[in-house]
Amino acid sequence: MTQTPCDRGVLAAVVAYPGAGGGGLVLAGTVLGSSLAFIDGSAVNLTIPVIQQQLGGGAAGAQWVMNAYLLFLSALVLVGGAAGDRYGRKRVFVAGAILFTAASVCCGLSPNLTLLIAARAIQGIGAALLVPASLAILGASFDKQARGRAVGIWAGAGGLTSALGPVLGGWLTDAVSWRAVFLINVPLAALAVGFILMGAKESKADKAGPLDWRGALTVTLGLAAVTWGLTEAPERGLTGLPVAALVFGVLALAVFLRIEQTIASPMVPLQLFRSITFSGANGLTLLLYAAFSGALFLLPFELIGVHGYPAASAGAALLPLSAGLAVLSPLAGGFSAKVGPRVMLGGGPLLVATGFVLLALLADQSSYWAGVFPGLAIVAVGMGLAVAPLTDAVLGSVEDAHEGAAAGINNAVARVAGLLAVALVGFVLVGPPGAPAAGVIASGYRTAMIAAAALAGLAGVIGFLTGPARQVTAPTPRKRSISPDE
């Protein structure tokens, strides 16, 4: 793939970064490592229609290719961060990268859908160790003066790789095979591990509490049961096993909340939710990212299955969205300081809702510029305006000592939103027996866009009601929460 000046600038900044103690190697290793998870989330989405054609499995199988990964990443990302604090960030990073890479090889060589889904689950576990450890290693490897710039480069490179993920996934699928999307992780992971082993020193938290394994187990069981129930319900109906799974999942999540109330070192400190701003910001995150994730999961099915786009073209179709987010997100923080976060947290999601409505109304247009670009551009503007103020609202609503936990919770909420949204997609992808697949996808796509618009609109209402009226502190570089492309 031809590099742009932007690509060369980011790569040069990473390699030549003059941080202390092998800082350039540390930065390059953490960028490559975290990018594995980010690319995997965005690139694999483009391969799913092709995987479904070759390995079968129907709508539920397609959903599980994404959800097996998202399930374990969502449930374990917080305990993964705690594991790095307790056992060593470098050690956990390397372990996560090796596990992720081994699972990627299994994905690329999978002869059937069952093994592919199992390998995707193991990928999610590896990513849950890899992602939080990468940022923690950065924090431990640079002094305060250099840390802000290092985190900024890390965030910019992560956003760039997320933007390129769909294009890379589509191109590899068309030019080589969908299997290449997984196998390309091997050389990237080898470089990441090599850079970290050469450049990073081991670091741990001074007072790391015991890992919340009971919480991790119960939240994983709960999310898995709820996800399975929602995924199977469209074909089996809301009876029998799907209902039993949903009930079990809700009970397991209730037990999880009880554990978090009583344990000494919880994954999720529930007292943070006493803040109306913190609770509102996470409610907004849940609804907005559910809308965004569900819609983007379905868009490749519409482009490839209904309008006949090649996978590479479907991937390129998402570039304006990533470009808009990359341009607007850095500017939104300054704009939020002038008009107030509440306006941004309310107005941004309402713009996203408008974009989804436009995507639904123009769904019959086969031309990209007439049918997809207008709505996608408005979604990009809305998300670009909302993401930075949302992160600041989350972190500004808690004491400094709890910023790491607050960012982790918000990150996990965004991923759980994507998990549940993809699970619910089956309700619009399953049509009556004998119905043409393209017709089912087209009808489901329109329904899903309207549902996404409703969720985003509700998120905007929450933003207006609970967002802070003015900036709590002067806008400064924050620890990165999560970008929509991840």
N, C-alpha and C positions, 0 to 999 in steps of 0.2 A: 504494500500500500504506500502511495507517495506521501511523504511528509509535507505538512504545511509549515509555514514559518512559525505558527503557534506551537506545533508539535516540537520543532527543533528548539524553540526557546525554552519550553518546559523541560525537555530532556537535558539541555545544556545546563539549566539551573540546577537540576537534580544532581547531575554527575559532578559539577564543579563546585557544589555547595561547600563553603569553607568552615563547616562546623568543627567543634572540638572532637578529638579522638575518633577519626575516621567518619566524620559527620556526613560526607558525601556518600559513602558506602551505606551508612545507616539509612539515609534518606532514600536512596535508590532502592534499597531492599524493602523498606516499608511501603513505598509507592507500588513496587511490583507486587508485593504480597497482598496488600489490600485490593489492588486492581484485579487480582484473580477473582475475588469474590464479586466485585462490582461488574466486571465483564461477564462473568458467568450468569449473573442475574438478568442482564439486558440482552446478551447475545443468544442465549439458549431459547429465549422467547420466540425468536425468529425461526428456529429450527423445528418447533413443535408441530406445525402443520405437516412438514415433510416427514418427521418421525412417525406421526400418526398414519400417514399414507403407507409407510414401509413396514412398521411393526404392528399396526392395528391398535386395538384397545378402546376405540370409541372416545367419547367426550371425557369420561371419567379417567381413562388412561392418560389423555393429554393433560388434564388438570394435575394428576399426580406427578408428572414429570417436573412440573414447577413446584408443587406443594410439598413433595418429599424433601426438597432442598429448603424451602422457606420454613417448614415446620420446625426442623431442628435448629436452623439458624435463629429463628424468632425465639424459641424456647430457651436456648442455651447461650445466647450472646452475653447475657449479664453474668452468668456463672463462668463463662469463658474469660471475661475481664477479671473476675475475682481470682480465677485460677492463676492468671499471670501475676497478679499482685502477691499471691501466696507462694507459688512454686518458681517464679522467675519469668519475666516477660519474654526474654530471649528463648528460653527453653520451650515455653508454650507456643511461641510463634513458630519455631522450627517444627514442633510436633504437629501443629495445625496445618502447616504447609505440606508436610510429608503425607499426612492423612488425606488432605484435599487432593493432592497429586495422585496418590494411589487410587482414590475413588474416581478421579477424572479418567485415568487409564481404563478402569472397569467400565465407565460410561461409554467411552469410545469403542470398546470391544464388545459391548453387550449384544448377545445374539437375539434377545427378546426383551419385551417391555418390562417384565417383572424384575429382571436383573438390572435393567437401566434405572428403574425407580429405586431399588435398594441401594444402588451406588450413589444416586442423587442424595439419598438420606445421609449417607456417610460424608458426602461432600458438604452438606449443611453443618455437620458436627465439626469438620475441619475448619470451615469458614467461621463458625462461632468462636473458635480458639484464635484464629488468624486475625480477624478484623480488629477486635479490641486491643490485642497485643501490639498491633502495628502502631497505633497512636500512642499507647503507653510507652513503647520503646522510644518514640520521638521525644516524649516529655522527659524521659530519664536521660537522654543522650545529649541534650543541648541546655545551655544556661538560659536564663530568662530573656536575655537580650536577643539571642539567636532563635529561641523557640518559636516566637510568633511568626517569623519569616519561614521557618521550616514547616510549621503546620500549614501556613498559607500555600506553600509549594505543594505539600502533600495533598491538600484539598483540591487545588487547581488541577493537579495531575490526575487525581481520582475522578474529578468531573470530566476531564478530557477522555479518559479511558471509558467511562460510562457512556459518553456521547458516541464514541467510536464502536462500542460493543455491538449495537444492532447492525451497523454497516459491515463490520468484520464477520459477524455471525452469518449474515445473508450472503456475503461474498464467498466465504468458505463452504457454505452449504451448496451454492451453485457451482463453484469451481472445483471443489474436491468432494466433500461429503459432509453430512451433518456430524459425523463422527470426529471430523477434524476440529470442530468447535471445542470439543472436550480435550482432544489430544494436544492442542496447542498450549494447554496449561503446563505441560511437562517442562519445556525449556524455560518458560517464564518463572515457574516455581524453583527450578534449579538455580537460576540467577539470583532470585530473591533470597533463598537460603544461603547461598555462597556469600552475598554481600553482608547479610546479617552476621554470619559466623565470623567474617573477617573484620567487620567494623564495629559491632555493638558489644558493649560490656553487659554482663548480667546485672539485673536490677530487680528488687522486690520492694513491696511496701514495708514500712517500718513496723506497722502493727496490722498485719493482715489477719482477719478473723477466719474461722473455719468456713469451708465452702458449704453453701446451702443446697446439699444434695437432695434433701427431702423436697424442698421447693422446686428444684429443677426437675425431679422425677414427676411430681404431681402436675406441674404446669405442662410438661411434655405430654403426659397421658391425657390430660384434659383437652389440650389443643388438638391432639391426634384424633381423639374420639369425636370431637365436634367437627373437625375437618372431614373425617371419613363419613359421618352422618350426613353432612351437607352435600358431599360429593356423590354419594350413592342414592340420596333421596329422589333426584329427578327420574332415575330409571326404576328404582324399587318402590317408590312412593313413600309417603310419610307414615309408614307402619313398620312393625316388626323391628328388625335389626337397626335400621337408620334411626328410629326414634329411641331405641334403647341406647345406642351410641351417643346420641345427643344428650340424653338424660345423664348418662355416666360422665360425659365430658363436663357438663355444667356442675355436677357434684364434685368432680375432681378439682375444678377451678375454684369452687367454694372452699375445699380443703386447702388448696394452695394459699388462698387469702388468709385463712386461719393460721396456717404455718407462718406466714409472713408477719402476722400480728404478734406471735409469741416467740419467735426465734431471736437469738442474740444478734446474729449477723445476717439479716434478710437480703435476698436478691433485690426486693422491691420495698424500700422503706415507706410504708403506707402513710406515715404522718405527713409526707410531702403533699398528699392530696387534700390536706386541710386548706391549702391555698386555693381560692377560687380561680385565680389566674392559671395556676399549674394544672388544675383539673380541667378547666376549659380548654387550655392549649392542647392537652392530650386528647380530649374529646374531639376537638377540631382535627387533630392529626389523624385519629382513627377514621373519621368520616372522609376527610379529603384524600388520604392515601388509599383508602378502600376504593373510592371512585376512580382515582387515577390508575391504580394497579389493575382493577378489573377492566377498565376501558382499554388500556394498552395491551393487556393479554389478548383481548378479542380483535384488536385492530389488524394484526398480521393474518388472522383467519379470514377477515373481510377482504383484505387486499389480495391475498394469495388464492383463497378458495372461491371467492365470488368474482373478483375483477381480473384474476389471472396474472397478477404481478409475479415476476421472478422473485426469489427470496432476497437477492441482493437489492433489488429495487424497493422491496418492502422495508428492508433495513434502512436504506437511504431516505425513505419517506419520513423517518423519525428525526432526521438531522435538524430540521428547523426547530423542533421542540427542544432538543438538547442545546442548540446554539442560543436560543432565546433565554433559556434558563441560565446558561453560563454568562450571558451579557447582563441580564437584569438582576440576578441575585446579589452581586456585589454592590449594585447601585441602590438596591432596595433598603439597605440598612441606613444610609444617609437620608433617603426620602422619608423613611419611617420616623427619624428624629425630628423632621419638620412637621409632618401631619399627624404623628402619633401612631403607635402600633395598632390601636383599635381599628383605625380606618383601613390599614393594610390587611389586617387579619379578617376583616369583614369583606372588604372590596375584592381582595385577591380571589378567594373561593367563589364569589359571585361571578367574577369573570370566567373562572374555570367552568362553572355551571353553564354559562352562556356558550362557551366553546363546545361543550358536550351536546347541547341542544342543536347547535349548528351542524355538528357531525351527524346527528340523527336525521336532520332534515335533508341533508345533502348526500345521504348514504347511497342513493341510486346513481349518483354521478360517477362514472368510471374514470374520468379525468382526475388526476391527483390535484391539480391546481384548483379545480372547481369543486371537488367533493371532499377533499381531506385537508388541504393546506389552510383554508380560512378558519375552520374550527380549531385545528391544531395550533395555529398561531395565537389564537385567543387563549387557549389553555396554557400555552407557554408563558404568555404575559401574566396571566393570573397566578400561576405557580411561582413565577419569578418574583412577583411582588410579595407573596405570602411566606416563602420559605425562610428567608433571613429574619424577618420580624418574629416568626414563630419560634425559631431557635432562641432569639433574644428573650422572648416572653417566657419561655420555659426556664432558662437559666437565671433570668432576672427575678423570678418568683420564689427562689429558694436562697438560703444562705450560701456563702461561698464554699463552705465545707461540704455542701451537698450537690455542688454543680455537676460533678462526675456522675453521681447516681441519677440526677435529673436528666442529664443528656442520654445516659444509657437507657433509662425507662422510655424516654421519648423515641429513641431509636428502635427499641423493641416494639413499642406500640405501632410505629409505622410499618414494621415488618409483619406484625400480626394482622394489621389491616389488609396488607397484600395477600396474606395467606387465606383469610376468610373471603376476600373478594373473589379470588380465583376459585375457591371451593364453591361459591354461589353461582359461578358462571354456568355450571351445568344446567341450571334451571332454564337458561335461554338457548343452550346448544343442543338439547335433546328435543327432537321433533316427533311427530306421529310416525308410526311404522310406514315405510315406503316413501316418505317425503324426500324430495331431492335435497342433497346435502347443502348445495349452494343456497337454496331457498331458506332452509332452516337457519343457516349462518346469517344470511341477510336480515331475516326477521329478528333473530336473537340479538344481532348487533344493534339494531335500532332500539329495541327494548332496553338493552344494557346501557346505551348512551343516555336515555331518558332517566333511568335509575341512577346513573352516575351523576347526572345533573341535579337530581333531587338531593343526593347525599352531599354534593359540593355546596349546594344552596343552603342546606341545614348547617354545614360547617361554617359558612359565612355568617349565619345568624348567631351561632355560638361565639364567633370572633367578635362581633359587634357587642354582645352582651357581657363577655368576660375578659376581653383583651384590655390591657392597660391603656389608659387614655393618653399617657405620655411616656416618653422614653425614661426608664428607671435610671439608667446611667448613660454617660456619653458613649456613643457607639465605638467599640473597640473590637479587635479580633477575638472571636470566641472559639472555643473548642467546637469542632464541627459536629453537628448532630447527624443528619442524613440528607442526602439529596434525592429528589424524586426518581432519578435514573437508577438508583441502587436497589 
